Amino acid sequence: MVGAESEVIISSPGLDQDKVARIIKIMKSRQEAGVKINIITERPEDRHFGDIIINQFLSQQLMDNGMVVTYFQDEAEHFAVIDKTIVWHGGMNLLGKEDIYDNLIRIKDVKVAEELLAMAFSK
């Protein structure tokens, strides 16, 4: 992500305070270089666990740091797309709590990125 040149889209159903702080810190220099960051997550009030207020606060932190936050009613997928070319996809909640079953696969393919984004935004 730190090598992104134009855009990073992260789909993460849940948000974790440490991971949100980390992504804000890591991506600050990329944003200053003009990289747009879009976070896809569940609406705080739709989360099945966790504190609504904390989830609202974390979403607001992302927005206050220049990131676009897009909410979905249904559970968001677990992926990141960098510059519409590199896809990280799997069971890892990139901005949420860690799990022993977390996994990711990296694919460098424009068509795969397009299809994944089309599916994500058609929900």
N, C-alpha and C positions, 0 to 999 in steps of 0.2 A: 504494500500500500504506500510505503514511503517513496516509491518510485513512480507513483501515478503522475500522469501528465495532464489529464483533463477532467476525469470524473471517477468517483468511487461510489458504488451503491452497496450498502450493507443491509441485508435482511436478517433481523434478529428478533424473534418474538419477545424475548425478555431483555431487560436492561439491568446491569449490575453496576453499582457505584464505582468500583475500582476500574472496571473495563471502560466505562463511559469516560472517566477522568483520563485513562490511558489513551483512548482514541482521540480525545480532544488535544492532548499534548503531542501525540505522534503526528497528527494531521495538520497542526497549526502552520508549519512551514509550507506544506503543500497547498493549503488554502491561500496563503499569502502569495503563492506562485500562480494562483488562479484556478486551482483544482476545486471542482464542486463536489460536495459530499452530501449524499442522500441516504438517510436511515429509514428503513421500513421496519415497523414494529407494530405490535398490537396496541390498541387504545388502552390507556391505563385502567379504565373502568371495566375492561373486558378480560383483564388478567385473571386467571383461575387461582393464582396464589400471589402472595406479596402484598405490600401496602400500596394502595392506589395513590396516596399522597407522594410516596417516594418515587413511584413510576412517573407521576406527573412532573415532579421536580427534575428527574433525570432527563426526561424528554425536553423540558424547558432549558436545561443546561446545554444540551446539544444545539437547540435552536439559538440560544444566546451566544453560542460560539460559531454561528454562521452556517450551521448544517441544516438542511431541509429534513424535516421529520414527516414521513407519510404513515398514516395509521391505516390498519386493516382490521375489520371486525373479526374475520376468521384468523386462525393462527398463521403468522407469516412463515415463510420458508427459512432455511438456514443457508445463506450464501453471501458471497461478496463478488462483485464484478468490477474489475479495474480497467478503465479506459476501453470499455466495451470489447475487450479481447481476452483478458485473463479472468477465469472463473475459479473461485474456491467454493466448493459445494459439499454438503454432507450433513451430519447430525450435530455439528457443533454450533451452539448458540454464541455467535461471535462477540456479542456485547452483553450476554447474560451469564448466569451461573454455570460453572463448569460441571461436567458429569463424567463419570468413568467410561461412558460409552461414546464420548465425543470422538468424531472423526471428520476428516476433510480430504477432499481430492482436488488437485489443481489441474485445470485444463486450460490450454491456450488455444482458443478457437472462437473466432468472431461469430460463427453461426450458432454455436452452443450458447454463447453469451446473449445473442439476440433472442433465441427461443426461451431461455430462462427468464429474461426480463419481460418478454411478451406474456408468459404464463403468470408471472408475479403481478404484473400490472393489470391483467384482465380480471382478477378476482374482484 
